[in-house]
Amino acid sequence: MTQYERVHTIWDLYDGVRTGIADLNGAPHYFACLYDEGVDDYSDNFKLYPVSPAFMQRAMRNWAIYRAWERRFCSGKADLTTHPGHGGINVEYDQLKTWLDDQVANLPARPTLYRAHFRELPGQEDLPSGMLLDLEVAWSPSPG
């Protein structure tokens, strides 16, 4: 039976989920989809990096700021110019993002590559249209 685990954040989407934080065996990991230069596209392989409690605390606060904006935006109460990722919009978000980016650059990767199967969690019908749905993921070791 496939074991699905919690996806805490999704930081990048481009034709699919590319980076974020999800559990692997119950422990939070930063994940990043690998880009295949040979085919000039993203591969099916992800690198996973264990993260510390301090990283998780900051990442979850950063995510909460983004999700609050996203809810306002998808409800028509904010416009795209107020997106916290543009910089200079929310000082706390900017500080958290800088810290997180610095940490990600130095995280040690797990030696195994993984494939991911993401699926939406049920019961999100009340979210504003266009809002990113909460997901869970099943990881499997990549064959290559």
For each residue, the residues with C-beta under 8 A, 3 or more apart:
1:
2: 117 138
3: 138
4: 119 136 137 138
5: 22 23 24 25 26 136 137 138 139
6: 22 23 136
7: 10 17 20 21 22 118 134 135 136 137
8: 20 21 22 23 28 56 59 60 63
9: 20 21 59 60 62 63
10: 7 13 17 19 20 132 135
11: 18 19 20 21
12: 17 18 19 20
13: 10 16 17 18 132
14: 18 42
15: 42
16: 13 33 42 118
17: 7 10 12 13 20 33 116 118 135
18: 11 12 13 14 32 33 42
19: 10 11 12 30 31 32 33
20: 7 8 9 10 11 12 17 30 31
21: 7 8 9 11 28 29 30 31 51 56 59
22: 5 6 7 8 28 29 31 116 137 139
23: 5 6 8 26 27 28 29
24: 5 27 29 48 110 114 139
25: 5
26: 5 23
27: 23 24 50
28: 8 21 22 23 50 51 55 56
29: 21 22 23 24 48 49 50 51 110
30: 19 20 21 48 49 51 55 104 107
31: 19 20 21 22 46 47 48 49 114 116
32: 18 19 46 47 49
33: 16 17 18 19 42 43 45 46 116
34: 42 43 45 46 47 113
35: 41 42 43
36: 39 40 41 42 43
37: 40
38:
39: 36 43
40: 36 37
41: 35 36
42: 14 15 16 18 33 34 35 36
43: 33 34 35 36 39
44: 115 142
45: 33 34 113 114 115 142
46: 31 32 33 34 113 114 115 116 139 142
47: 31 32 34 109 110 113 114
48: 24 29 30 31 109 110 112 114 139
49: 29 30 31 32 104 107 108 109 110
50: 27 28 29 107 108 110
51: 21 28 29 30 55 56 59 103 107
52: 55 56
53: 56 57
54: 57 58
55: 28 30 51 52 58 59 100 103
56: 8 21 28 51 52 53 59 60
57: 53 54 60 61
58: 54 55 61 62 96 99 100
59: 8 9 21 51 55 56 62 63 96 100
60: 8 9 56 57 63 64
61: 57 58 64 65 92 96
62: 9 58 59 65 66 93 96 97 100
63: 8 9 59 60 66 67
64: 60 61 67 68
65: 61 62 68 69 84 90 92 93 96
66: 62 63 69 70 84 85 93
67: 63 64 70 71
68: 64 65 71 72
69: 65 66 72 73 78 82 83 84 90
70: 66 67 73 74 131 132
71: 67 68 74 75 127 128 131
72: 68 69 75 77 78 82
73: 69 70 76 77 78 79 80 82 83
74: 70 71 127 128 129 130 131
75: 71 72 128
76: 73
77: 72 73
78: 69 72 73 82
79: 73 82
80: 73 83
81: 86
82: 69 72 73 78 79 89
83: 69 73 80 86 89
84: 65 66 69 89 90 93 94
85: 66 93 97
86: 81 83 89
87: 94
88: 94
89: 82 83 84 86 93 94
90: 65 69 84 93 94
91: 94 95
92: 61 65 95 96
93: 62 65 66 84 85 89 90 96 97
94: 84 87 88 89 90 91 97 98
95: 91 92 98 99
96: 58 59 61 62 65 92 93 99 100
97: 62 85 93 94 100 101
98: 94 95 101 102
99: 58 95 96 102 103
100: 55 58 59 62 96 97 103 104
101: 97 98 104 105
102: 98 99 105 106
103: 51 55 99 100 106 107
104: 30 49 100 101 107
105: 101 102
106: 102 103
107: 30 49 50 51 103 104
108: 49 50
109: 47 48 49
110: 24 29 47 48 49 50
111:
112: 48 141 142
113: 34 45 46 47 141 142
114: 24 31 45 46 47 48 139 140 141 142
115: 44 45 46 139 140 141 142
116: 17 22 31 33 46 137 138 139
117: 2 137 138 140
118: 7 16 17 135 136 137
119: 4 135 136 137 138
120: 124 133 134 135
121: 124 133 134 135 136
122:
123:
124: 120 121 127 133 134
125:
126:
127: 71 74 124 131 133
128: 71 74 75 131
129: 74
130: 74
131: 70 71 74 127 128
132: 10 13 70
133: 120 121 124 127
134: 7 120 121 124
135: 7 10 17 118 119 120 121
136: 4 5 6 7 118 119 121
137: 4 5 7 22 116 117 118 119
138: 2 3 4 5 116 117 119
139: 5 22 24 46 48 114 115 116
140: 114 115 117
141: 112 113 114 115
142: 44 45 46 112 113 114 115
143:
144:
